[in-house]
Amino acid sequence: MFKTIGRRLLSSQSTLALRKKPLQPPEPIDEAPYPLPTSSRGVERRRLDDMHYGIARYLKRLTYAPLENPSRILELGSGTGAWSVEAAETYPSAEVVATDMSPLPETLKIPSNLTFKQMNFLDPFAFRPGQFDVVHMRFVMIHLPNPKNYIHSLASLLRPGGWLLLEDVNHTLLDAKRPVGPGVQALYRGYYEYMHKQGVDPGVGASLKNMLQTAKQFSEVNEAVVPCYMNPKSTEDPALQDLGEILKYSIDGVYVGIMDKVGPAGGITPEILRGWRREVNDPERDLRIDMHLTWSRKM
Ligand SMILES: C[S@@+](CC[C@H](N)C(=O)[O-])C[C@H]1O[C@@H](n2cnc3c(N)ncnc32)[C@H](O)[C@@H]1O
């Protein structure tokens, strides 16, 4: 009996094997002009997860938006999936859809109310308009050309009264005490020049609120600015100290990672990077990068 079933199973499996190609893990879509490595593995995955947990520890919640039992939540640019997993666990009765051009990490524990769709945001959305209560996008606007036009497409995915959560950094080092030094200036001159040539704006975080207000699609637009300090002595809040440290090593890793591509094109030499590093670690300076968190209610 066992042998017969075993043989039947074996023969049906081998027929399937003949008919189907072996399953391969999905590959990232590589037509999108994205300069960073794929988010689902290695150092990039660790960097993004560390950022997520640093932000979560500071916020002590998923978002500042007053969400009331949302039933459909969409995340665009889910990266390692950390925010989507937290959304699915916070709202177990909601259906959460995570999307990205890179697949979710193979080892991620995916809650049963979370599904993933691989897509390129530069293509038209494959979702019906008005079907989500919440749309979340973090650290992605900074990689999209014409981010202002994009806000209309994002708003179209929301039902009236739904929340758009847009979160990004103003990728600029600011100093509360004195002008920034030559290392920081030289690095950002090259970086901004390169990114502007790609049609994207590294300072988009600082423009989010204005873009959302002028879109005239929202009954309210709210913003919280979170200062991420390079010098832990700039704040007494341990969660902000951690977040600043994480952001500092995170952007250092980004610059090292994109050096081959951006360095020569933006005139950023290893000496400039070393100068930047000296200044951000200088205990006499009070440098910070601002993270802009917005939550806006669709009319
Ligand atoms: C800096 S990561 C941020 C990931 C995640 N939101 C987070 O906060 O950790 C940017 C993500 O956007 C995705 N991305 C960038 N451009 C994209 C595009 N055109 N279409 C789809 N995904 C894109 C990247 O694959 C990456 O996972």
The ligand as an SDF file (V2000), in Angstrom:
LIG
                    3D

 27 29  0  0  0  0  0  0  0  0999 V2000
   15.6990   53.2130    0.7290 C   0  0  0  0  0  0  0  0  0  0  0  0
   14.6680   51.8370    0.4710 S   0  0  0  0  0  0  0  0  0  0  0  0
   13.3870   52.0790    1.6760 C   0  0  0  0  0  0  0  0  0  0  0  0
   12.6670   50.7980    2.0090 C   0  0  0  0  0  0  0  0  0  0  0  0
   11.5810   50.9100    3.0960 C   0  0  0  0  0  0  0  0  0  0  0  0
   10.5340   51.8100    2.6970 N   0  0  0  0  0  0  0  0  0  0  0  0
   12.1760   51.3470    4.4030 C   0  0  0  0  0  0  0  0  0  0  0  0
   11.7810   52.3980    4.9260 O   0  0  0  0  0  0  0  0  0  0  0  0
   13.0350   50.6220    4.9290 O   0  0  0  0  0  0  0  0  0  0  0  0
   13.8290   52.2670   -1.0270 C   0  0  0  0  0  0  0  0  0  0  0  0
   13.0040   51.1050   -1.5780 C   0  0  0  0  0  0  0  0  0  0  0  0
   12.2820   51.5910   -2.7180 O   0  0  0  0  0  0  0  0  0  0  0  0
   12.3420   50.6100   -3.7370 C   0  0  0  0  0  0  0  0  0  0  0  0
   12.1900   51.3170   -5.0260 N   0  0  0  0  0  0  0  0  0  0  0  0
   12.9170   52.3760   -5.4520 C   0  0  0  0  0  0  0  0  0  0  0  0
   12.4900   52.7690   -6.6660 N   0  0  0  0  0  0  0  0  0  0  0  0
   11.4730   51.9230   -7.0120 C   0  0  0  0  0  0  0  0  0  0  0  0
   10.6220   51.7980   -8.1410 C   0  0  0  0  0  0  0  0  0  0  0  0
   10.7280   52.6180   -9.1820 N   0  0  0  0  0  0  0  0  0  0  0  0
    9.6940   50.8310   -8.1550 N   0  0  0  0  0  0  0  0  0  0  0  0
    9.5650   49.9660   -7.1030 C   0  0  0  0  0  0  0  0  0  0  0  0
   10.3410   50.0310   -5.9950 N   0  0  0  0  0  0  0  0  0  0  0  0
   11.2800   50.9970   -5.9550 C   0  0  0  0  0  0  0  0  0  0  0  0
   13.7100   49.9440   -3.5680 C   0  0  0  0  0  0  0  0  0  0  0  0
   13.7450   48.6460   -4.1100 O   0  0  0  0  0  0  0  0  0  0  0  0
   13.8670   49.9370   -2.0500 C   0  0  0  0  0  0  0  0  0  0  0  0
   13.3770   48.7500   -1.4660 O   0  0  0  0  0  0  0  0  0  0  0  0
  1  2  1  0
  2  3  1  0
  2 10  1  0
  3  4  1  0
  4  5  1  0
  5  6  1  0
  5  7  1  0
  7  8  2  0
  7  9  1  0
 10 11  1  0
 11 12  1  0
 11 26  1  0
 12 13  1  0
 13 14  1  0
 13 24  1  0
 14 15  1  0
 14 23  1  0
 15 16  2  0
 16 17  1  0
 17 18  1  0
 17 23  2  0
 18 19  1  0
 18 20  2  0
 20 21  1  0
 21 22  2  0
 22 23  1  0
 24 25  1  0
 24 26  1  0
 26 27  1  0
M  CHG  2   2   1   9  -1
M  END
$$$$
